[in-house]
Amino acid sequence: MNNDLILLGHGSGGRLSHQLLDDLIIPQLSSVPVKGQNDAALLNIGGVKLAFSTDSYVVDPIFFPGGNIGDLAINGTVNDLAMMGARPLCLSVGFILEEGFSKEELSRILASMRQAADAAGVAIVTGDTKVVPKGKGDRIFINTSGIGALEHNLQIDGASARVGDKIIVNGCIGDHGIAVLSAREGLEIDSGIKSDSAPLNGLVTGLLTLGPALHVLRDPTRGGVATTLKEIALQSGVTVTLNEESLPINPGVKGVCAILGLDPLYVANEGKLLALVAPERADEALEIMRRHPLGRDAAVIGEVTETSAGKVQMETLVGGMRGVEMLAGEQLPRIC
């Protein structure tokens, strides 16, 4: 492997992505420590507390079961703001279009973006469009940036996990990644698997009523649940222990993963969140999630068991314990 070249794995959200950030990008552009690397930056401007985030979308194919690149771009940035406990306010949108791209398809994407923004209660307030020559791009890439208001004094971030915290996910994992993979490869899967792409800010509003018992929120997108929990474990200096039997996984997703040799823990999600909650309020958090349409299948999947240098492990179905690391390489490229 040539260490002088960018690889697909550098965009996986896993180990190579973190190496690229920590070794090259962050040292030259910023000084954000590992503990401060969250889904959005927190800003205090004249006493006004804001969250700011940006993300780019290169998913292939651009239309897939349950969504398209447009609503994905809106929901993704809305969710990154919500994971900091912020109320999303407004977004910018940037398009890079390839010469020859269909105006009809662009219109469909724009309509889905407007619909997603309306559903999330955010305004699209500014943007930019560029066109590159045919063959120099791949139809359409989208960037969205967003600003959200922090209307509380809670500390919700990846460095705030505590021993005893229960780990709750709001539903089945891996749906988005398998839906995109199936569309890309033309897999004949009669299981109704659709992307879970959705705005999570409404669900987060309910969880904020837990107050200081709500310690961490994170959406497990690229790299899946495993990579996201490893990030949290490293930021907080704790050991996370999962229970394999408790993981909610759609039978169709489980079947495709078994056939293709994929691990659902590493498959991307776009409408799921992980909440780390003080144990005495975990049942209440679970009930809040299950009352919301996006949390009906919520489940407690593990807990923070001890302080450490940052470890994730899982109790398997046969009673053993196996280590869980960040995604290595690229399992499913261009998944978001």
C-alpha positions in Angstrom: 0.0 0.0 0.0 1.4 3.4 -1.1 1.2 5.7 1.9 1.6 8.7 -0.4 -1.8 8.2 -2.1 -5.4 8.7 -1.1 -7.3 5.4 -1.0 -11.0 4.6 -1.0 -10.6 3.5 2.5 -9.8 7.0 3.6 -13.4 7.9 3.0 -14.8 4.9 4.9 -15.3 6.7 8.2 -13.1 4.0 9.8 -9.5 3.6 10.8 -8.0 5.1 7.6 -10.3 8.1 7.7 -9.2 8.8 11.3 -5.6 8.4 10.3 -6.0 10.9 7.4 -7.7 13.4 9.8 -5.3 13.0 12.7 -2.0 12.8 10.6 -2.7 15.3 7.8 -5.9 17.3 7.7 -6.4 18.4 11.3 -2.8 19.3 12.1 -2.7 21.6 9.0 -6.1 23.2 9.3 -7.1 23.2 13.0 -6.1 22.0 16.4 -9.2 20.0 17.5 -8.2 17.3 19.9 -9.6 13.8 19.7 -12.1 14.6 22.5 -13.4 17.5 20.6 -14.1 15.6 17.3 -17.8 15.4 17.3 -20.6 15.6 14.7 -20.6 19.4 14.8 -18.6 22.3 16.1 -19.9 24.3 19.1 -19.6 28.1 18.8 -20.3 30.9 21.2 -20.8 34.1 19.3 -21.7 37.1 21.4 -23.3 34.9 24.0 -25.3 33.0 21.4 -24.6 29.3 21.4 -24.6 27.6 18.0 -23.7 24.3 16.4 -22.2 24.2 12.9 -21.6 21.2 10.7 -20.9 20.4 7.1 -21.0 17.2 5.1 -20.6 16.0 1.4 -22.6 13.3 -0.3 -21.3 11.1 -3.2 -23.7 8.1 -2.8 -23.9 5.7 -5.7 -26.5 5.1 -7.0 -28.1 8.5 -6.5 -31.6 7.0 -6.3 -32.1 4.0 -4.0 -34.9 2.3 -2.1 -36.2 4.7 0.6 -34.5 7.9 -0.7 -32.0 9.6 -2.9 -28.9 11.7 -2.7 -31.0 14.9 -2.1 -33.0 14.0 1.0 -29.9 12.1 2.3 -27.9 15.3 2.2 -30.6 17.3 4.1 -31.2 14.6 6.7 -27.5 13.9 7.2 -26.6 17.5 8.2 -29.8 18.0 10.2 -28.8 14.8 12.2 -25.2 16.0 12.8 -26.6 19.2 14.4 -29.1 17.2 16.4 -26.4 14.9 17.8 -25.0 17.9 19.7 -28.5 18.6 21.2 -29.0 21.6 18.8 -32.2 22.7 17.1 -31.4 22.8 13.4 -32.2 26.2 11.9 -30.9 26.6 8.4 -28.8 24.9 5.7 -26.6 25.8 2.7 -26.5 23.5 -0.3 -23.7 23.2 -2.8 -24.1 21.2 -6.1 -21.3 19.8 -8.3 -23.0 18.7 -11.5 -21.6 16.7 -14.4 -22.2 18.0 -17.9 -25.0 16.0 -19.4 -26.8 15.3 -16.2 -30.6 15.0 -16.6 -32.6 18.1 -15.6 -35.5 15.8 -14.8 -33.4 13.8 -12.3 -32.1 17.0 -10.8 -35.7 18.3 -10.4 -36.6 15.1 -8.6 -33.7 15.5 -6.3 -34.5 19.1 -5.6 -38.1 18.3 -4.7 -37.0 15.6 -2.3 -34.6 18.1 -0.6 -37.4 20.6 -0.1 -39.6 17.9 1.3 -36.9 16.7 3.7 -36.1 20.3 4.8 -39.8 21.0 5.5 -40.1 17.7 7.4 -37.1 18.7 9.6 -38.3 22.3 10.0 -35.2 23.9 8.5 -34.8 26.5 5.9 -32.4 26.2 2.9 -31.0 29.8 2.8 -28.0 29.8 0.5 -26.1 27.7 -2.0 -23.8 27.3 -4.9 -23.8 25.3 -8.2 -20.8 24.3 -10.3 -20.7 22.2 -13.5 -17.7 20.1 -14.5 -17.1 18.6 -18.0 -18.5 15.2 -18.9 -16.3 12.5 -17.6 -14.8 14.7 -14.8 -17.5 14.0 -12.3 -20.2 11.4 -11.6 -23.6 13.0 -12.3 -24.1 14.9 -9.0 -22.3 15.5 -5.7 -23.9 17.6 -2.9 -22.5 19.4 0.1 -24.8 20.7 2.9 -23.8 22.8 5.8 -26.0 23.7 8.7 -26.4 25.9 11.8 -28.4 24.9 14.9 -29.3 26.7 18.1 -28.2 25.3 21.5 -31.0 26.1 23.8 -29.8 24.3 26.9 -26.7 24.0 29.1 -26.3 20.2 28.8 -22.9 18.7 27.8 -23.7 16.2 25.1 -20.7 14.9 23.2 -18.5 11.9 22.6 -16.3 12.6 25.6 -19.1 12.4 28.1 -19.8 8.7 28.4 -19.6 7.4 32.0 -19.3 4.0 33.6 -22.8 2.5 34.0 -24.3 4.3 31.0 -26.8 2.3 29.0 -26.4 2.3 25.2 -29.7 2.6 23.3 -30.3 2.5 19.6 -33.6 3.7 18.1 -34.1 0.8 15.7 -32.8 -1.8 13.3 -29.2 -1.2 12.1 -27.7 -1.6 8.6 -30.8 -0.8 6.5 -29.3 2.1 4.6 -26.1 0.4 3.6 -27.8 -2.7 2.4 -30.4 -0.8 0.5 -27.8 1.2 -1.4 -25.6 -1.9 -2.0 -28.6 -3.8 -3.3 -29.5 -1.0 -5.7 -25.9 -0.6 -6.9 -25.3 -4.2 -7.6 -28.8 -5.0 -8.9 -29.3 -7.7 -6.2 -32.7 -9.3 -6.4 -33.8 -9.1 -2.8 -37.5 -9.6 -2.0 -37.2 -8.3 1.6 -38.4 -4.7 1.3 -35.1 -3.3 2.7 -35.2 0.5 2.4 -32.8 3.2 3.5 -33.6 4.5 7.0 -32.7 8.1 6.0 -34.8 10.4 8.2 -34.4 13.6 10.3 -33.8 12.7 13.9 -34.2 16.2 15.4 -37.7 15.5 16.6 -36.6 12.3 18.4 -33.8 14.2 20.0 -36.1 16.9 21.3 -37.8 14.2 23.4 -34.6 12.9 24.7 -33.4 16.3 25.8 -36.1 16.1 28.5 -33.8 13.6 30.3 -31.6 16.6 31.2 -28.1 15.8 32.6 -28.8 12.1 32.4 -28.3 12.3 28.6 -24.6 12.1 28.1 -23.9 11.2 24.4 -25.8 11.3 21.1 -24.2 10.0 17.9 -25.5 8.9 14.5 -23.7 5.7 13.3 -23.3 6.5 9.6 -20.2 5.5 7.7 -18.4 2.8 9.7 -21.6 1.7 11.4 -22.4 1.2 15.1 -19.0 -0.5 15.7 -16.9 2.4 14.5 -19.1 5.0 16.2 -18.9 3.3 19.6 -15.1 2.9 19.2 -14.9 6.7 18.7 -16.9 7.3 21.8 -14.9 4.8 23.8 -11.6 6.6 22.8 -13.0 10.1 23.4 -14.4 9.2 26.8 -11.6 6.7 27.9 -14.1 3.9 28.7 -14.9 0.3 27.7 -18.1 -0.3 25.9 -19.7 -3.8 26.1 -22.3 -4.8 23.6 -24.8 -7.7 23.8 -25.1 -9.4 20.4 -28.5 -10.9 21.3 -29.9 -7.4 21.9 -28.9 -5.9 18.5 -32.0 -5.1 16.4 -31.3 -6.2 12.8 -33.8 -6.6 10.0 -33.9 -10.3 9.0 -33.3 -9.2 5.3 -30.3 -7.2 6.3 -29.0 -10.1 8.4 -29.5 -12.5 5.4 -27.7 -10.3 2.9 -24.8 -9.7 5.3 -24.5 -13.5 5.8 -24.4 -14.1 2.1 -21.9 -11.4 1.3 -19.7 -11.8 4.4 -20.6 -8.4 5.9 -20.9 -7.5 9.5 -24.1 -5.5 10.3 -22.2 -3.6 13.0 -20.1 -1.9 10.3 -22.9 -1.2 7.8 -24.0 2.5 7.5 -27.1 3.9 8.9 -28.8 7.3 8.1 -31.7 7.4 10.4 -30.3 5.9 13.6 -28.8 7.3 16.7 -27.0 5.9 19.7 -27.9 7.5 23.0 -25.7 6.9 26.1 -27.9 7.5 29.1 -27.4 7.3 32.9 -28.7 3.9 34.0 -31.4 5.3 36.3 -33.1 7.0 33.4 -32.5 4.4 30.7 -36.1 2.9 30.9 -37.5 6.4 30.5 -35.2 7.1 27.5 -36.4 3.9 25.9 -40.0 4.8 26.4 -39.4 8.3 24.9 -37.9 6.7 21.8 -40.7 4.1 21.4 -43.3 6.8 21.5 -41.8 8.4 18.4 -42.3 6.9 14.9 -38.5 6.7 14.4 -37.9 4.9 17.6 -40.6 2.1 17.8 -37.9 -0.6 17.6 -35.6 1.1 20.1 -33.5 -1.3 22.2 -30.8 -1.3 24.9 -27.8 -2.9 23.2 -25.0 -2.5 25.8 -23.4 -0.4 28.5 -20.3 1.3 29.5 -18.6 -1.1 31.9 -15.3 0.4 33.0 -12.7 3.1 32.4 -10.0 2.2 29.9 -7.9 3.5 27.0 -10.9 3.1 24.7 -12.2 -0.4 24.2 -15.3 -2.0 22.6 -16.2 -5.6 23.1 -19.3 -7.7 22.5 -20.8 -10.6 24.4 -21.6 -13.1 21.6 -24.6 -15.4 21.2 -22.5 -18.3 22.4 -21.5 -16.5 25.6 -17.9 -15.5 24.6 -16.5 -12.0 24.4 -14.9 -10.6 21.2 -13.2 -7.4 20.5 -14.8 -4.8 18.2 -12.5 -2.4 16.4 -13.0 0.5 13.9 -13.8 -0.4 10.3 -10.5 -1.3 8.5 -10.4 -0.4 4.9 -13.6 0.2 2.9 -16.5 -2.2 3.3 -19.0 -0.4 1.1 -17.6 2.6 -0.8 -19.8 5.7 -1.6 -22.5 4.7 0.8 -23.5 8.3 1.6 
